[in-house]
Amino acid sequence: MPPIALPHDAKAGPTKPEVRAVVHSKLALEDGDHFAEVGSCTGAITIDAARRAGEVTALERKAERLETTEKNLAANEESLQADVELRNEEAPTGLPDDADALFLGGSRNFEAVLDHAVDTEVDRIVMNVSRLEVAGKATEAFREREILEEVVQFQVSHGYELAGATSFNSENPVYMLVGSATTDSDGETEAEQRGDEK
């Protein structure tokens, strides 16, 4: 599969390739999945999901960013397999009720978005956070809803030449929250079940 092309940029910038790779592994999207995204921005995650899922619904509250998503989707059109719908909405308004996987690329209204995920029993939930204080609040919100499976913190560094040797520039750390709101016959989420087994 060719690299994702992002000829159009937005002020917030795209999710870095290394971070997208981890998001992809946690979402584990398949052909029949309906993927929902909150905060599409440049469309980097949208495009990656549209290469793997069957249906994609991407929300972006800022019209100019949604336009950037649309342009970057067009630049990758040949590699996309999903039906993609872009919505100029502020979540949770506009979120589908049948999503299998959900990605939150921003922290605005995240508690209401998580409530929607619980109500509609989204199977895989991933939220990326760059600020420590927000990561703490988000972790607590996942726990309160009993949907938290894991919290991952990682940092990527890129090498550059310095005086004939290699040094590194580090990106800001990313906090990734992973969860599930799918319930079993007893009404327990998968995250609760795993907690019971410990």
C-alpha positions in Angstrom: 0.0 0.0 0.0 1.5 3.4 -1.0 2.2 6.0 1.7 -0.6 8.4 2.6 -0.3 11.6 0.6 -1.2 14.8 2.4 -0.6 17.7 -0.1 -2.9 20.0 1.9 -2.2 20.9 5.5 -4.2 22.4 8.4 -3.0 24.5 11.3 -3.3 21.6 13.7 -1.2 19.4 11.4 -1.6 15.7 10.6 -1.3 12.8 13.1 2.3 11.6 12.7 2.9 8.4 10.7 4.3 6.5 13.7 1.3 7.5 15.8 -1.1 6.4 13.0 0.6 3.0 13.0 -0.2 2.5 16.7 -3.8 3.8 16.2 -4.2 1.3 13.4 -3.0 -1.6 15.5 -5.4 -0.7 18.3 -8.4 -0.1 16.1 -7.8 -3.4 14.1 -10.2 -2.3 11.4 -11.6 -4.9 9.0 -13.6 -4.7 5.7 -17.0 -4.8 7.3 -16.4 -2.2 10.0 -18.0 1.2 10.3 -15.4 3.6 11.6 -16.3 6.9 13.1 -13.8 9.8 13.7 -14.1 12.9 15.8 -11.8 15.7 14.5 -10.7 14.7 11.0 -8.5 17.8 10.4 -6.0 16.9 7.6 -7.7 13.5 7.1 -4.6 11.4 7.9 -6.5 9.0 10.1 -9.6 9.2 7.9 -7.6 8.1 4.9 -5.9 5.2 6.8 -9.3 4.0 8.0 -10.8 4.3 4.5 -8.1 1.9 3.3 -9.2 -0.8 5.8 -12.8 -0.3 6.9 -16.0 -0.7 4.9 -17.6 2.6 6.0 -16.2 5.8 7.4 -18.0 8.7 9.0 -15.7 11.6 9.8 -16.7 14.6 11.8 -14.9 18.0 11.8 -16.4 21.1 13.4 -14.3 23.6 11.5 -15.4 23.9 7.8 -11.9 24.8 6.5 -10.4 21.7 8.1 -13.2 19.5 6.7 -12.3 21.0 3.3 -8.7 20.0 3.9 -9.9 16.4 4.8 -11.8 16.3 1.5 -8.9 17.5 -0.6 -6.5 15.0 0.9 -9.0 12.1 0.5 -9.2 13.0 -3.2 -5.4 12.8 -3.4 -5.6 9.2 -2.1 -8.7 8.2 -3.9 -7.2 5.2 -5.7 -6.2 3.4 -2.5 -9.5 3.9 -0.6 -12.0 1.1 -0.3 -14.6 2.5 2.2 -17.7 4.6 1.6 -16.7 7.9 3.3 -19.1 10.5 4.6 -17.7 13.8 5.9 -19.9 15.8 8.3 -19.4 19.4 9.4 -20.6 18.7 12.9 -19.5 19.1 16.5 -19.5 15.7 18.2 -21.4 14.0 19.6 -24.0 15.5 17.2 -23.6 13.7 13.9 -22.0 10.5 15.3 -23.5 7.3 13.8 -25.3 4.9 16.1 -23.8 1.8 14.5 -20.0 2.4 14.6 -17.7 -0.5 15.4 -14.7 1.6 16.0 -14.3 5.2 17.2 -11.3 7.5 17.1 -11.1 10.8 19.1 -8.4 13.1 17.7 -9.2 15.9 20.0 -10.4 16.5 23.6 -13.4 18.9 23.0 -16.6 17.4 24.3 -14.9 14.1 24.8 -17.0 13.1 27.8 -20.2 13.5 25.7 -18.6 11.5 22.9 -17.7 8.7 25.3 -21.3 8.7 26.6 -22.4 8.2 23.0 -19.9 5.4 22.6 -21.3 3.7 25.7 -24.9 4.1 24.6 -24.2 2.7 21.2 -21.8 0.0 22.5 -18.8 0.9 20.3 -16.4 -2.1 20.3 -13.1 -0.3 19.9 -12.4 3.2 21.1 -9.1 5.1 20.8 -8.4 8.6 22.0 -5.1 10.5 21.4 -4.1 13.2 23.9 -1.0 15.5 23.9 -1.5 17.3 27.2 -0.8 15.6 30.5 -3.7 17.3 32.3 -6.2 16.2 29.7 -4.8 12.7 29.6 -5.5 12.4 33.4 -9.1 13.7 32.9 -9.7 11.4 29.9 -8.3 8.4 31.8 -10.7 9.1 34.7 -13.6 9.5 32.2 -12.8 6.1 30.6 -12.6 4.5 34.1 -15.9 6.1 35.3 -17.7 4.5 32.3 -15.9 1.2 32.9 -14.6 1.1 29.3 -10.8 1.5 29.9 -8.6 -1.3 28.6 -5.2 0.4 28.6 -3.3 3.7 28.5 -0.2 4.0 26.3 2.3 6.8 26.5 4.9 6.9 23.8 7.4 9.3 22.2 9.0 9.2 18.7 12.5 10.6 18.0 13.9 11.2 14.5 17.6 11.1 13.8 19.5 13.9 12.1 23.2 14.4 11.3 25.2 16.4 13.8 29.0 16.8 13.3 29.3 13.7 11.3 27.2 11.6 13.7 23.6 11.0 14.5 21.6 12.9 17.1 17.8 12.9 17.7 15.0 15.4 17.7 12.1 14.2 19.8 8.4 14.7 19.1 6.0 15.6 21.9 4.8 12.6 23.8 1.4 11.1 23.0 -1.0 9.6 25.5 -3.3 7.0 23.9 -6.4 5.7 25.7 -7.9 2.4 24.4 -11.2 1.0 25.5 -14.4 -0.9 24.6 -18.0 -0.3 25.3 -19.3 -3.6 24.0 -21.3 -5.5 26.6 -21.9 -9.2 27.1 -25.1 -11.0 28.0 -24.6 -9.9 31.7 -24.3 -6.2 30.7 -20.5 -6.1 31.4 -18.2 -4.3 29.0 -15.2 -6.1 27.7 -13.0 -3.8 29.9 -15.0 -4.9 33.0 -14.7 -8.5 32.1 -10.9 -8.3 31.9 -10.9 -6.5 35.2 -12.9 -9.3 36.7 -10.4 -11.9 35.5 -7.5 -10.2 37.2 
